Amino acid sequence: MYAQPNPHRTHALTALIASTLATIIGVGILSAVALLFQSRGLPLEEFVAAERACARLAYVSERESCVREWVAASHGHRVAQR
């Protein structure tokens, strides 16, 4: 007499909507993080090159200051080119 909705169909539709929304949010967050790293962070290749250039130093504090100086010199050169 009374038409009852199919519970499997409503659960499937809800799950589909939830998974689509979760995918969109996840992709948005990953894109935002990637853009922040590209725009504000130190590129990994630059950091690795600085680490290799300063690997000869024994103390961590000396190595960190060498890396900072190396990166600063690299950025100064890039600014001078513009």
C-alpha positions in Angstrom: 0.0 0.0 0.0 2.6 2.5 1.1 5.6 3.0 -1.2 8.7 2.7 0.8 11.9 4.2 -0.5 14.7 1.7 -1.3 17.2 2.2 1.6 20.1 0.9 -0.5 19.6 3.5 -3.1 19.5 6.4 -0.6 22.6 5.1 1.2 24.4 4.8 -2.1 23.5 8.3 -3.2 24.6 9.7 0.2 27.8 7.8 0.0 28.4 9.0 -3.6 27.8 12.7 -2.6 30.0 12.4 0.5 32.9 10.8 -1.4 32.7 13.4 -4.2 32.7 16.2 -1.6 35.6 14.6 0.3 37.6 14.2 -3.0 37.0 17.9 -3.9 38.1 19.1 -0.4 41.1 16.8 -0.4 42.3 18.0 -3.9 41.7 21.6 -2.8 43.8 21.2 0.3 46.6 19.4 -1.5 46.7 22.1 -4.2 46.8 24.9 -1.6 49.7 23.3 0.2 51.6 22.7 -3.0 51.1 26.3 -4.1 52.3 27.6 -0.7 55.4 25.5 -0.9 56.1 26.7 -4.4 55.5 30.4 -3.7 57.0 30.8 -0.3 59.1 27.8 0.6 62.7 27.1 -0.3 62.8 24.9 -3.4 64.0 21.4 -2.4 66.7 21.4 -5.2 68.1 24.6 -3.9 68.2 23.2 -0.3 69.9 20.0 -1.5 72.5 21.9 -3.5 73.3 24.0 -0.4 73.5 20.9 1.8 76.0 19.3 -0.6 78.1 22.4 -0.9 78.3 22.6 2.9 78.7 18.9 3.7 82.5 19.3 4.4 81.8 21.2 7.6 81.9 19.1 10.8 79.7 21.1 13.1 75.9 21.4 12.6 75.9 25.1 13.5 78.6 25.8 10.9 76.7 23.8 8.3 73.5 25.6 9.0 75.2 29.0 8.7 76.9 27.9 5.5 73.5 26.8 4.0 71.9 30.1 5.0 74.8 32.0 3.4 74.7 29.8 0.3 71.0 30.3 -0.2 71.2 34.1 0.5 74.0 34.3 -2.2 71.8 32.3 -4.6 68.8 34.6 -4.0 71.0 37.7 -4.3 72.2 36.5 -7.7 68.6 35.8 -8.8 67.5 39.3 -7.8 70.4 40.9 -9.6 69.4 39.1 -12.8 65.9 40.7 -12.8 
